[in-house]
Amino acid sequence: MSIIFGVRDFEEARKHAEREGFSAGPEVGLIGSEPWADRFSVLRETSLSEICGINLVLGQVEPKY
C-alpha cells in the first residue's frame, strides 16, 4: 500500500523529507514515450522510507489543461 503526498515543488519537498530523516529513492518521471505522457506537463515521484508497512511517496503531478 502506498500513500502519495501531492506537492507543489518536488525538489523542495524532497529536501524537506530528507532533513526530517526520510531516505528518498530514485526519481520516477515521464520519459515521453508513455501513452499518457501528453496529458501531463509535470509528473515526478519518489518513494520515501516505509513506515509500518506503508510506502510513502512524494508526487508532483500537473495535468495539461
C-alpha positions as CSV (number, residue, x, y, z in Angstrom):
1,M,0.0,0.0,0.0
2,S,1.2,3.5,-0.8
3,I,0.2,7.0,0.3
4,I,1.1,9.7,-2.2
5,F,1.5,13.2,-0.9
6,G,0.9,15.8,-3.7
7,V,3.5,18.6,-3.6
8,R,3.8,21.8,-5.5
9,D,7.6,21.8,-5.5
10,F,9.2,18.4,-5.9
11,E,12.7,19.4,-5.1
12,E,11.8,21.4,-2.0
13,A,9.6,18.6,-0.7
14,R,12.3,16.0,-1.3
15,K,14.9,18.2,0.6
16,H,12.5,18.7,3.4
17,A,11.7,15.0,3.8
18,E,15.5,14.2,3.8
19,R,16.1,16.9,6.5
20,E,13.4,15.1,8.5
21,G,15.2,11.8,8.3
22,F,13.5,10.1,5.4
23,S,15.5,8.5,2.7
24,A,14.3,9.2,-0.8
25,G,14.5,6.7,-3.6
26,P,15.3,7.5,-7.2
27,E,13.0,9.9,-9.0
28,V,10.4,8.4,-11.4
29,G,9.1,10.7,-14.1
30,L,7.9,11.0,-17.6
31,I,10.3,9.9,-20.3
32,G,7.9,10.9,-23.1
33,S,7.0,7.6,-24.6
34,E,4.3,6.7,-22.1
35,P,0.8,6.5,-23.7
36,W,-0.4,9.2,-21.2
37,A,2.7,11.5,-21.4
38,D,0.8,14.1,-23.5
39,R,-1.7,14.6,-20.6
40,F,0.8,16.0,-18.1
41,S,3.2,18.9,-18.0
42,V,4.9,17.6,-14.9
43,L,4.9,14.1,-13.4
44,R,7.6,13.4,-10.8
45,E,7.5,10.9,-7.9
46,T,9.9,9.4,-5.4
47,S,9.4,6.8,-2.7
48,L,10.4,7.7,0.9
49,S,11.2,5.4,3.8
50,E,8.5,2.8,4.6
51,I,6.6,3.3,7.9
52,C,4.6,0.4,9.4
53,G,4.3,-1.4,6.0
54,I,3.1,1.7,4.2
55,N,5.2,3.1,1.4
56,L,5.2,7.0,1.5
57,V,5.6,8.7,-1.9
58,L,6.1,12.4,-2.8
59,G,4.4,13.3,-6.1
60,Q,4.3,16.5,-8.2
61,V,1.6,15.8,-10.8
62,E,0.5,18.7,-13.1
63,P,-2.0,17.9,-15.8
64,K,-2.1,19.8,-19.1
65,Y,-5.3,21.8,-19.5
